[in-house]
Amino acid sequence: MYKLVIFDMDGTILDTLLDLTNAVNYALDKAQLPLRSIDEVRNFVGNGIVNLMKRAIGKELSKDEFDIIFKDFCDFYEVHCDDNTKPYDGIIDLLKKLRVNNIKTAVVSNKAHFGVKKLVDIHFNGLFDEYQGATDKIKIKPNPDSVNAIIDKFKINKENVVYVGDSEVDIMTAKNAGINCISVSWGFKSEEFLIKNNAQQIVHDSKELEKLLIK
């Protein structure tokens, strides 16, 4: 029985893709670079916003040039990160049920910590016991440090912990932390892709996920 459920954010509990795409294209347009489609951005996300912007730019730039574009992305996204973002169907109810069943909940995301904090406060106020986004001082997933820090904080055995995510990065993170992983099919990666990347379990809606988490 799970006592702690750790969730990825983008593509798992929140549909953030359009707002991420708009922020990417704002920064690219300002730098007079070609814009990216929403499907391109879908394939760029997962390894943090620095890698997102490097992939979106698509060519080598000097550090100074990149830093300007990256700052434009961050400044725009901080203001507009919730213009179109919304929780996936059933996620709010699922989180409420986890809390009723005394199951701890947390978020570990490669999204910048300012974005994680803002979106948790807006959409999930009071529904997570802990959350951690990317900062300069923390190694991003698939490094398991953030996951392990949360597990250690709650002093829960790893066999009672599961990571829920939508990507190969999440699968690798769970493996590196030594915990179970449940992959969701509604996120940024296809079910076929998840299977090819060694998904342990795949769920197709929040009800199916609930059955695995609450027993």
N, C-alpha and C positions, 0 to 999 in steps of 0.2 A: 504493500500500500504506500502510495506517495505521500510524503509529508511536506515536500517543497517542490513547487513547479516553477521553473525559470523559463521565461519566454524571450524570444527574439522580439523586436518591435516591427520594423518595416517588412511588410509582406506576411506577417504572422498575426499580429493583433491589430495593426493599423494599415490601411491602404494609403500609402504616402506617395505613390508613384507620380501623380500629376504635379504635386507641389515640388517634388525633387526635380522633375523635368523642367518646370518653369524656372526654378532657381538656376539650374545648369545653363539653360538657354539665355537667361538674363546676362549671366557672366560671359558666356561665349559671344553673344551679340555685342556686348560692350567692348569686347576685345577684337571685334570684327572677324570672328572665327565662325565656321559653319555650324549651324544649329543641329541638334540631335532629336530624333524621334523618341516617342515614349517607349517604344520597344527597344531601342538602342540603350536608353537609360536603364531600362529593366535589366539588361544584361550587364550593365556596368556596376550596379550596386552590389553590396555584400561585404566588401573589404574596406569600408570606411570612406569618408568623404574626400580624403586626399587622393586615394586611388580612383574614386569616382570621377573626379575632375581631371586627373591625368588621362584616364581612358576617354573621357569626353573631348578633351583637347586633341588627343590623337597624334601629337608630335612632340618632339623634344623642345622645351623652352628653357631659358635661363631661370635660375631660382627667383630672381627679381620679377621676371615676367609672370612666372607661375603664381608667385605670392600675391600679385595684384589681382589676377583672375580668381584665385581661391578666396581672397578676402571679399571680392564682389559677390561670389556665390554665398558665402557665410552671412554677409550682411543682409542680402536679399532673403535668404531662407529663414533667418531668425525672425524676420517680420512676417513672412508669408508662409510659414511652415504649416499653418492650419487653414489655409484658404479653401482647400478641397479635401483635406485629409479626414478620414472617418474610420471608426472601428469596423472590422468585418462582422458579418451577421452572427449574432449569438455570443460574441466574445464578452460583452458586458455581463450578461446573465451567467455565463460560465464562471467568470471571476467571482461574482457574488456567491455562487454555489460553492466554490472552493473555500471561500472565507467562512461560510456557514459550517462547512465540514472541517474547520480548523486546519486547513492546508495552507501553508505559507506560500506567498506568491512574490515573484521578483521579475525584473527585466534586466537582461544584459544585451546591449546593442552596440554595434559599431558606428551608429549614428553619433554625431557630436553630443556631448553631455548636455549642452544648453538646449538642444532640440528634444532630447529624451525627457528632460525635466519639464519643459514647457508642455509637451504633448501628454505626458502622464498627468500633469496638473489639470489640463483641460478636459481630457477624456476619461481618466481613470482615477480621479481624486479619491483617495482612501482605499483603493482596491489593490494596491501593491505595498508589500512590506519593505521592499528595497528596490532600487533601480540604479543602474550604472551605464553610462554612455562612454564614448571615447574621449580621452583627454591626453595631453602631452605626456603625462606621467604613467599612463596605463597602456600595456600592450593589448592591441585589439585581437579579436577572435581571428583565427582559431586558437590563439593562445588562451589557455584555460584560467589564467590568473583571476579574472573578475568573477568567474563562476565559482572557483574554489574559495575566494574570499567570502562570498555570500554563504556558501555551504558552511564554512568555518564559523561565520558569525552566528548562524542559527544552531550550530552543533548538531547537525542532522547527518546520519549515516548515508553514504552515497547510494546505497541500494534503495533508499527511500527518496531519491531525488531524480527528476527527469527534466531534460531540456526540450523545449518545443520551438521548432523553427521551420523556415521554408527553403533553406538553401544548403548547398554542400558545405559551406562554412560552418553552419550550425551542426551538421553531422560530425564534422571534424572536431569542433569545439567540445561536443559531448564526449566523443571518443578520447580526446586528450585529457578531459577531466575525469574520465572513468565512470561516467553515468549513462543512463539510458537516454535515448533520443526518440522523439516522435516528430515526424515531418508532416507538414500540412500541404495539401495540394492546391490551395486557393491563393498562394502567394506569387512571388516573382519568378519562380522556377517551375517547370513542368513536372508532372509525375514521372514521365519517362526519364527526365534528367535526374530526378531524385533517386530513382531505382538504379541508374547507372553509377550513381555516387554513393551506393551502399546504404541507402535508407533502411533503418531497422523496421519501422512501422510508418505507414502513411495513412492519414485520415483525410476525409473529404468534406467534412462540415463540423461545426462546433459540437453537435450532439454526439457524433462518433468520437470526438476527442474527450468529451465529458465521460463517456463510458470507460475510457482507459484511465482517466485520472481519478475518478471517484468510484470507489467500490465498497 
